[in-house]
Amino acid sequence: MLRLDRDQALSVAALASLLLACVFAVGFSLQMRSDASWELAEHRELLSRLETRTRADAGRPKVAAPPTAFLDAPTAGIASAKLQAYLTQLAELQHAGLISSGGEMAKRDEAPDTIRIQATLEMNTKALRAILYQLESGTPYVFVDALTLQPASTTAGRGEDPLLRATMSLRSFWRRAAP
């Protein structure tokens, strides 16, 4: 029988542990490759479904927005005033106080038919939800680009539904109407 001294036993143990580490590395590598190929197959299937849907959608006619989606006005200034009047009407329906509102300049990268206003209102959270819902889901189409909320006063945070001061940046589109 072959007897190994201490150095030889340590060398054989190191070789066995190195061999075991290599086997685990190869197994882990094969598992990762299998996972990656499975994920690639899923992505290819998703891509082919999207391409098929895109080809099917290409044959359908495009649906235009309804005429009520736009502010009809001969100038951008009048369209801005109509948007401010619409916001005032919504605020009155919800018993909110309109503190200030004014037109903003359209950004450079926006279409020339974009109307922007900034408004500050004072209202409770129930009225805020109702106004935001009506702005985002009603006509004309109005988009809330920014919303900043703060308590209306230092004592406003003590009630069940405290008054909030909401500053909104709104965007809408206008269509040139005959004067």
Rosetta constraint file for C-alpha pairs under 8 A:
AtomPair CA 4 CA 8 HARMONIC 5.67 0.50
AtomPair CA 4 CA 9 HARMONIC 5.88 0.50
AtomPair CA 5 CA 9 HARMONIC 6.23 0.50
AtomPair CA 6 CA 10 HARMONIC 6.24 0.50
AtomPair CA 7 CA 11 HARMONIC 6.18 0.50
AtomPair CA 8 CA 12 HARMONIC 6.17 0.50
AtomPair CA 9 CA 13 HARMONIC 6.11 0.50
AtomPair CA 10 CA 14 HARMONIC 6.06 0.50
AtomPair CA 11 CA 15 HARMONIC 6.10 0.50
AtomPair CA 12 CA 16 HARMONIC 6.08 0.50
AtomPair CA 13 CA 17 HARMONIC 6.13 0.50
AtomPair CA 14 CA 18 HARMONIC 6.05 0.50
AtomPair CA 15 CA 19 HARMONIC 6.05 0.50
AtomPair CA 16 CA 20 HARMONIC 6.07 0.50
AtomPair CA 17 CA 21 HARMONIC 6.09 0.50
AtomPair CA 18 CA 22 HARMONIC 6.22 0.50
AtomPair CA 19 CA 23 HARMONIC 6.29 0.50
AtomPair CA 20 CA 24 HARMONIC 6.29 0.50
AtomPair CA 21 CA 25 HARMONIC 6.09 0.50
AtomPair CA 22 CA 26 HARMONIC 6.14 0.50
AtomPair CA 23 CA 27 HARMONIC 6.16 0.50
AtomPair CA 24 CA 28 HARMONIC 5.96 0.50
AtomPair CA 25 CA 29 HARMONIC 6.00 0.50
AtomPair CA 26 CA 30 HARMONIC 6.16 0.50
AtomPair CA 27 CA 31 HARMONIC 6.14 0.50
AtomPair CA 28 CA 32 HARMONIC 6.17 0.50
AtomPair CA 29 CA 33 HARMONIC 6.16 0.50
AtomPair CA 30 CA 34 HARMONIC 6.12 0.50
AtomPair CA 31 CA 35 HARMONIC 6.22 0.50
AtomPair CA 32 CA 36 HARMONIC 6.07 0.50
AtomPair CA 33 CA 37 HARMONIC 6.12 0.50
AtomPair CA 34 CA 38 HARMONIC 6.17 0.50
AtomPair CA 35 CA 39 HARMONIC 6.14 0.50
AtomPair CA 36 CA 40 HARMONIC 6.04 0.50
AtomPair CA 37 CA 41 HARMONIC 6.15 0.50
AtomPair CA 38 CA 42 HARMONIC 6.37 0.50
AtomPair CA 39 CA 43 HARMONIC 6.23 0.50
AtomPair CA 40 CA 44 HARMONIC 6.11 0.50
AtomPair CA 41 CA 45 HARMONIC 6.18 0.50
AtomPair CA 42 CA 46 HARMONIC 6.21 0.50
AtomPair CA 43 CA 47 HARMONIC 6.04 0.50
AtomPair CA 44 CA 48 HARMONIC 6.12 0.50
AtomPair CA 45 CA 49 HARMONIC 6.27 0.50
AtomPair CA 46 CA 50 HARMONIC 6.20 0.50
AtomPair CA 47 CA 51 HARMONIC 6.08 0.50
AtomPair CA 48 CA 52 HARMONIC 6.09 0.50
AtomPair CA 49 CA 53 HARMONIC 6.16 0.50
AtomPair CA 50 CA 54 HARMONIC 6.04 0.50
AtomPair CA 51 CA 55 HARMONIC 6.17 0.50
AtomPair CA 52 CA 56 HARMONIC 6.23 0.50
AtomPair CA 53 CA 57 HARMONIC 6.05 0.50
AtomPair CA 54 CA 58 HARMONIC 6.10 0.50
AtomPair CA 55 CA 59 HARMONIC 7.13 0.50
AtomPair CA 56 CA 60 HARMONIC 7.38 0.50
AtomPair CA 65 CA 69 HARMONIC 6.34 0.50
AtomPair CA 66 CA 70 HARMONIC 7.99 0.50
AtomPair CA 68 CA 139 HARMONIC 6.00 0.50
AtomPair CA 68 CA 140 HARMONIC 5.69 0.50
AtomPair CA 69 CA 139 HARMONIC 5.09 0.50
AtomPair CA 69 CA 140 HARMONIC 4.11 0.50
AtomPair CA 69 CA 141 HARMONIC 5.02 0.50
AtomPair CA 69 CA 173 HARMONIC 7.96 0.50
AtomPair CA 70 CA 139 HARMONIC 7.64 0.50
AtomPair CA 70 CA 140 HARMONIC 5.29 0.50
AtomPair CA 70 CA 141 HARMONIC 6.54 0.50
AtomPair CA 70 CA 172 HARMONIC 7.46 0.50
AtomPair CA 70 CA 173 HARMONIC 5.44 0.50
AtomPair CA 70 CA 174 HARMONIC 4.94 0.50
AtomPair CA 70 CA 175 HARMONIC 5.98 0.50
AtomPair CA 71 CA 79 HARMONIC 5.85 0.50
AtomPair CA 71 CA 82 HARMONIC 7.26 0.50
AtomPair CA 71 CA 83 HARMONIC 7.52 0.50
AtomPair CA 71 CA 140 HARMONIC 6.36 0.50
AtomPair CA 71 CA 172 HARMONIC 7.75 0.50
AtomPair CA 71 CA 173 HARMONIC 6.28 0.50
AtomPair CA 71 CA 174 HARMONIC 4.29 0.50
AtomPair CA 71 CA 175 HARMONIC 5.98 0.50
AtomPair CA 72 CA 79 HARMONIC 6.75 0.50
AtomPair CA 72 CA 174 HARMONIC 5.79 0.50
AtomPair CA 72 CA 175 HARMONIC 5.10 0.50
AtomPair CA 72 CA 176 HARMONIC 6.05 0.50
AtomPair CA 72 CA 177 HARMONIC 5.37 0.50
AtomPair CA 73 CA 78 HARMONIC 5.90 0.50
AtomPair CA 73 CA 79 HARMONIC 5.23 0.50
AtomPair CA 73 CA 174 HARMONIC 6.91 0.50
AtomPair CA 73 CA 175 HARMONIC 6.51 0.50
AtomPair CA 73 CA 176 HARMONIC 5.46 0.50
AtomPair CA 73 CA 177 HARMONIC 4.96 0.50
AtomPair CA 73 CA 178 HARMONIC 7.61 0.50
AtomPair CA 73 CA 179 HARMONIC 7.67 0.50
AtomPair CA 74 CA 78 HARMONIC 6.99 0.50
AtomPair CA 74 CA 79 HARMONIC 7.69 0.50
AtomPair CA 74 CA 175 HARMONIC 7.92 0.50
AtomPair CA 74 CA 176 HARMONIC 5.00 0.50
AtomPair CA 74 CA 177 HARMONIC 4.81 0.50
AtomPair CA 74 CA 178 HARMONIC 5.94 0.50
AtomPair CA 74 CA 179 HARMONIC 5.40 0.50
AtomPair CA 75 CA 79 HARMONIC 6.36 0.50
AtomPair CA 75 CA 176 HARMONIC 6.67 0.50
AtomPair CA 76 CA 80 HARMONIC 6.09 0.50
AtomPair CA 76 CA 113 HARMONIC 7.59 0.50
AtomPair CA 76 CA 115 HARMONIC 6.89 0.50
AtomPair CA 76 CA 174 HARMONIC 7.27 0.50
AtomPair CA 77 CA 81 HARMONIC 6.28 0.50
AtomPair CA 78 CA 82 HARMONIC 6.18 0.50
AtomPair CA 79 CA 83 HARMONIC 6.26 0.50
AtomPair CA 79 CA 115 HARMONIC 7.21 0.50
AtomPair CA 79 CA 174 HARMONIC 6.30 0.50
AtomPair CA 80 CA 84 HARMONIC 6.25 0.50
AtomPair CA 80 CA 103 HARMONIC 6.33 0.50
AtomPair CA 80 CA 115 HARMONIC 6.04 0.50
AtomPair CA 80 CA 116 HARMONIC 7.12 0.50
AtomPair CA 80 CA 117 HARMONIC 7.05 0.50
AtomPair CA 81 CA 85 HARMONIC 6.12 0.50
AtomPair CA 82 CA 86 HARMONIC 6.11 0.50
AtomPair CA 83 CA 87 HARMONIC 6.25 0.50
AtomPair CA 83 CA 117 HARMONIC 7.88 0.50
AtomPair CA 83 CA 172 HARMONIC 7.88 0.50
AtomPair CA 84 CA 88 HARMONIC 6.14 0.50
AtomPair CA 84 CA 101 HARMONIC 6.91 0.50
AtomPair CA 84 CA 102 HARMONIC 7.56 0.50
AtomPair CA 84 CA 117 HARMONIC 7.42 0.50
AtomPair CA 85 CA 89 HARMONIC 6.16 0.50
AtomPair CA 86 CA 90 HARMONIC 6.33 0.50
AtomPair CA 87 CA 91 HARMONIC 6.13 0.50
AtomPair CA 88 CA 92 HARMONIC 6.17 0.50
AtomPair CA 88 CA 98 HARMONIC 6.76 0.50
AtomPair CA 89 CA 93 HARMONIC 6.27 0.50
AtomPair CA 90 CA 94 HARMONIC 6.45 0.50
AtomPair CA 90 CA 131 HARMONIC 6.35 0.50
AtomPair CA 90 CA 134 HARMONIC 7.88 0.50
AtomPair CA 91 CA 95 HARMONIC 6.04 0.50
AtomPair CA 91 CA 96 HARMONIC 4.85 0.50
AtomPair CA 91 CA 97 HARMONIC 6.60 0.50
AtomPair CA 91 CA 98 HARMONIC 6.69 0.50
AtomPair CA 91 CA 121 HARMONIC 7.89 0.50
AtomPair CA 91 CA 131 HARMONIC 7.03 0.50
AtomPair CA 92 CA 96 HARMONIC 5.94 0.50
AtomPair CA 92 CA 97 HARMONIC 7.40 0.50
AtomPair CA 94 CA 127 HARMONIC 5.35 0.50
AtomPair CA 94 CA 130 HARMONIC 7.38 0.50
AtomPair CA 94 CA 131 HARMONIC 7.30 0.50
AtomPair CA 95 CA 123 HARMONIC 7.46 0.50
AtomPair CA 95 CA 127 HARMONIC 7.41 0.50
AtomPair CA 96 CA 121 HARMONIC 6.66 0.50
AtomPair CA 96 CA 122 HARMONIC 5.77 0.50
AtomPair CA 96 CA 123 HARMONIC 4.73 0.50
AtomPair CA 96 CA 124 HARMONIC 7.71 0.50
AtomPair CA 96 CA 127 HARMONIC 6.86 0.50
AtomPair CA 97 CA 121 HARMONIC 5.46 0.50
AtomPair CA 97 CA 122 HARMONIC 4.96 0.50
AtomPair CA 97 CA 123 HARMONIC 6.42 0.50
AtomPair CA 98 CA 119 HARMONIC 7.53 0.50
AtomPair CA 98 CA 120 HARMONIC 6.25 0.50
AtomPair CA 98 CA 121 HARMONIC 4.44 0.50
AtomPair CA 98 CA 122 HARMONIC 6.45 0.50
AtomPair CA 99 CA 119 HARMONIC 7.58 0.50
AtomPair CA 99 CA 120 HARMONIC 5.43 0.50
AtomPair CA 99 CA 121 HARMONIC 5.33 0.50
AtomPair CA 99 CA 122 HARMONIC 6.95 0.50
AtomPair CA 100 CA 119 HARMONIC 5.55 0.50
AtomPair CA 100 CA 120 HARMONIC 5.24 0.50
AtomPair CA 100 CA 121 HARMONIC 7.13 0.50
AtomPair CA 101 CA 117 HARMONIC 6.86 0.50
AtomPair CA 101 CA 118 HARMONIC 5.56 0.50
AtomPair CA 101 CA 119 HARMONIC 4.01 0.50
AtomPair CA 101 CA 120 HARMONIC 6.30 0.50
AtomPair CA 102 CA 117 HARMONIC 5.44 0.50
AtomPair CA 102 CA 118 HARMONIC 5.57 0.50
AtomPair CA 102 CA 119 HARMONIC 6.50 0.50
AtomPair CA 103 CA 115 HARMONIC 7.81 0.50
AtomPair CA 103 CA 116 HARMONIC 5.83 0.50
AtomPair CA 103 CA 117 HARMONIC 4.16 0.50
AtomPair CA 103 CA 118 HARMONIC 6.33 0.50
AtomPair CA 104 CA 115 HARMONIC 7.75 0.50
AtomPair CA 104 CA 116 HARMONIC 5.13 0.50
AtomPair CA 104 CA 117 HARMONIC 5.13 0.50
AtomPair CA 104 CA 118 HARMONIC 6.70 0.50
AtomPair CA 105 CA 115 HARMONIC 7.92 0.50
AtomPair CA 105 CA 116 HARMONIC 6.64 0.50
AtomPair CA 106 CA 110 HARMONIC 6.57 0.50
AtomPair CA 106 CA 112 HARMONIC 7.66 0.50
AtomPair CA 106 CA 114 HARMONIC 6.39 0.50
AtomPair CA 106 CA 115 HARMONIC 6.60 0.50
AtomPair CA 106 CA 116 HARMONIC 6.25 0.50
AtomPair CA 110 CA 114 HARMONIC 6.74 0.50
AtomPair CA 113 CA 173 HARMONIC 5.57 0.50
AtomPair CA 113 CA 174 HARMONIC 5.51 0.50
AtomPair CA 113 CA 175 HARMONIC 6.88 0.50
AtomPair CA 114 CA 171 HARMONIC 6.81 0.50
AtomPair CA 114 CA 172 HARMONIC 5.87 0.50
AtomPair CA 114 CA 173 HARMONIC 4.73 0.50
AtomPair CA 114 CA 174 HARMONIC 6.57 0.50
AtomPair CA 115 CA 171 HARMONIC 5.61 0.50
AtomPair CA 115 CA 172 HARMONIC 5.15 0.50
AtomPair CA 115 CA 173 HARMONIC 5.70 0.50
AtomPair CA 115 CA 174 HARMONIC 6.87 0.50
AtomPair CA 116 CA 169 HARMONIC 7.20 0.50
AtomPair CA 116 CA 170 HARMONIC 5.61 0.50
AtomPair CA 116 CA 171 HARMONIC 4.53 0.50
AtomPair CA 116 CA 172 HARMONIC 6.50 0.50
AtomPair CA 117 CA 169 HARMONIC 5.99 0.50
AtomPair CA 117 CA 170 HARMONIC 5.33 0.50
AtomPair CA 117 CA 171 HARMONIC 6.64 0.50
AtomPair CA 118 CA 167 HARMONIC 7.09 0.50
AtomPair CA 118 CA 168 HARMONIC 5.57 0.50
AtomPair CA 118 CA 169 HARMONIC 4.49 0.50
AtomPair CA 118 CA 170 HARMONIC 6.12 0.50
AtomPair CA 119 CA 167 HARMONIC 5.67 0.50
AtomPair CA 119 CA 168 HARMONIC 5.34 0.50
AtomPair CA 119 CA 169 HARMONIC 6.67 0.50
AtomPair CA 119 CA 170 HARMONIC 7.94 0.50
AtomPair CA 120 CA 165 HARMONIC 6.80 0.50
AtomPair CA 120 CA 166 HARMONIC 5.54 0.50
AtomPair CA 120 CA 167 HARMONIC 4.31 0.50
AtomPair CA 120 CA 168 HARMONIC 6.36 0.50
AtomPair CA 121 CA 165 HARMONIC 5.69 0.50
AtomPair CA 121 CA 166 HARMONIC 5.26 0.50
AtomPair CA 121 CA 167 HARMONIC 6.51 0.50
AtomPair CA 122 CA 152 HARMONIC 6.79 0.50
AtomPair CA 122 CA 163 HARMONIC 6.48 0.50
AtomPair CA 122 CA 164 HARMONIC 5.56 0.50
AtomPair CA 122 CA 165 HARMONIC 4.53 0.50
AtomPair CA 122 CA 166 HARMONIC 6.28 0.50
AtomPair CA 123 CA 127 HARMONIC 6.09 0.50
AtomPair CA 123 CA 128 HARMONIC 6.45 0.50
AtomPair CA 123 CA 163 HARMONIC 5.16 0.50
AtomPair CA 123 CA 164 HARMONIC 5.40 0.50
AtomPair CA 123 CA 165 HARMONIC 6.64 0.50
AtomPair CA 123 CA 166 HARMONIC 7.72 0.50
AtomPair CA 124 CA 128 HARMONIC 6.26 0.50
AtomPair CA 124 CA 161 HARMONIC 5.87 0.50
AtomPair CA 124 CA 162 HARMONIC 5.68 0.50
AtomPair CA 124 CA 163 HARMONIC 4.52 0.50
AtomPair CA 124 CA 164 HARMONIC 5.72 0.50
AtomPair CA 125 CA 129 HARMONIC 6.14 0.50
AtomPair CA 125 CA 161 HARMONIC 6.39 0.50
AtomPair CA 125 CA 162 HARMONIC 7.36 0.50
AtomPair CA 125 CA 163 HARMONIC 7.39 0.50
AtomPair CA 125 CA 164 HARMONIC 7.19 0.50
AtomPair CA 126 CA 130 HARMONIC 6.36 0.50
AtomPair CA 126 CA 161 HARMONIC 7.77 0.50
AtomPair CA 127 CA 131 HARMONIC 6.08 0.50
AtomPair CA 128 CA 132 HARMONIC 6.05 0.50
AtomPair CA 129 CA 133 HARMONIC 6.02 0.50
AtomPair CA 130 CA 134 HARMONIC 6.16 0.50
AtomPair CA 131 CA 135 HARMONIC 6.04 0.50
AtomPair CA 132 CA 136 HARMONIC 6.07 0.50
AtomPair CA 132 CA 144 HARMONIC 7.86 0.50
AtomPair CA 133 CA 137 HARMONIC 5.88 0.50
AtomPair CA 133 CA 138 HARMONIC 7.85 0.50
AtomPair CA 134 CA 138 HARMONIC 5.19 0.50
AtomPair CA 135 CA 139 HARMONIC 7.69 0.50
AtomPair CA 135 CA 141 HARMONIC 7.34 0.50
AtomPair CA 135 CA 142 HARMONIC 5.54 0.50
AtomPair CA 135 CA 143 HARMONIC 7.05 0.50
AtomPair CA 135 CA 144 HARMONIC 7.67 0.50
AtomPair CA 136 CA 141 HARMONIC 6.90 0.50
AtomPair CA 136 CA 142 HARMONIC 5.80 0.50
AtomPair CA 136 CA 143 HARMONIC 5.93 0.50
AtomPair CA 136 CA 144 HARMONIC 7.20 0.50
AtomPair CA 137 CA 141 HARMONIC 7.36 0.50
AtomPair CA 138 CA 142 HARMONIC 7.80 0.50
AtomPair CA 140 CA 172 HARMONIC 7.56 0.50
AtomPair CA 141 CA 172 HARMONIC 6.01 0.50
AtomPair CA 141 CA 173 HARMONIC 7.28 0.50
AtomPair CA 142 CA 170 HARMONIC 6.58 0.50
AtomPair CA 142 CA 171 HARMONIC 5.69 0.50
AtomPair CA 142 CA 172 HARMONIC 4.73 0.50
AtomPair CA 142 CA 173 HARMONIC 7.81 0.50
AtomPair CA 143 CA 170 HARMONIC 5.63 0.50
AtomPair CA 143 CA 171 HARMONIC 5.10 0.50
AtomPair CA 143 CA 172 HARMONIC 6.29 0.50
AtomPair CA 144 CA 168 HARMONIC 6.77 0.50
AtomPair CA 144 CA 169 HARMONIC 5.98 0.50
AtomPair CA 144 CA 170 HARMONIC 4.71 0.50
AtomPair CA 144 CA 171 HARMONIC 6.50 0.50
AtomPair CA 145 CA 168 HARMONIC 7.53 0.50
AtomPair CA 145 CA 169 HARMONIC 5.47 0.50
AtomPair CA 145 CA 170 HARMONIC 5.78 0.50
AtomPair CA 145 CA 171 HARMONIC 6.84 0.50
AtomPair CA 146 CA 167 HARMONIC 7.94 0.50
AtomPair CA 146 CA 168 HARMONIC 5.62 0.50
AtomPair CA 146 CA 169 HARMONIC 4.98 0.50
AtomPair CA 146 CA 170 HARMONIC 7.33 0.50
AtomPair CA 147 CA 166 HARMONIC 6.71 0.50
AtomPair CA 147 CA 167 HARMONIC 5.69 0.50
AtomPair CA 147 CA 168 HARMONIC 4.62 0.50
AtomPair CA 147 CA 169 HARMONIC 6.55 0.50
AtomPair CA 148 CA 166 HARMONIC 5.59 0.50
AtomPair CA 148 CA 167 HARMONIC 5.09 0.50
AtomPair CA 148 CA 168 HARMONIC 6.56 0.50
AtomPair CA 149 CA 164 HARMONIC 6.46 0.50
AtomPair CA 149 CA 165 HARMONIC 5.73 0.50
AtomPair CA 149 CA 166 HARMONIC 4.65 0.50
AtomPair CA 149 CA 167 HARMONIC 6.59 0.50
AtomPair CA 150 CA 164 HARMONIC 5.69 0.50
AtomPair CA 150 CA 165 HARMONIC 5.34 0.50
AtomPair CA 150 CA 166 HARMONIC 6.71 0.50
AtomPair CA 151 CA 156 HARMONIC 5.88 0.50
AtomPair CA 151 CA 157 HARMONIC 6.58 0.50
AtomPair CA 151 CA 162 HARMONIC 7.53 0.50
AtomPair CA 151 CA 163 HARMONIC 6.34 0.50
AtomPair CA 151 CA 164 HARMONIC 4.58 0.50
AtomPair CA 151 CA 165 HARMONIC 5.87 0.50
AtomPair CA 152 CA 156 HARMONIC 6.02 0.50
AtomPair CA 152 CA 163 HARMONIC 5.51 0.50
AtomPair CA 152 CA 164 HARMONIC 4.74 0.50
AtomPair CA 152 CA 165 HARMONIC 4.94 0.50
AtomPair CA 153 CA 157 HARMONIC 7.93 0.50
AtomPair CA 153 CA 163 HARMONIC 7.85 0.50
AtomPair CA 156 CA 162 HARMONIC 5.16 0.50
AtomPair CA 156 CA 163 HARMONIC 5.74 0.50
AtomPair CA 156 CA 164 HARMONIC 7.57 0.50
AtomPair CA 157 CA 162 HARMONIC 5.46 0.50
AtomPair CA 157 CA 163 HARMONIC 7.67 0.50
AtomPair CA 158 CA 162 HARMONIC 6.79 0.50
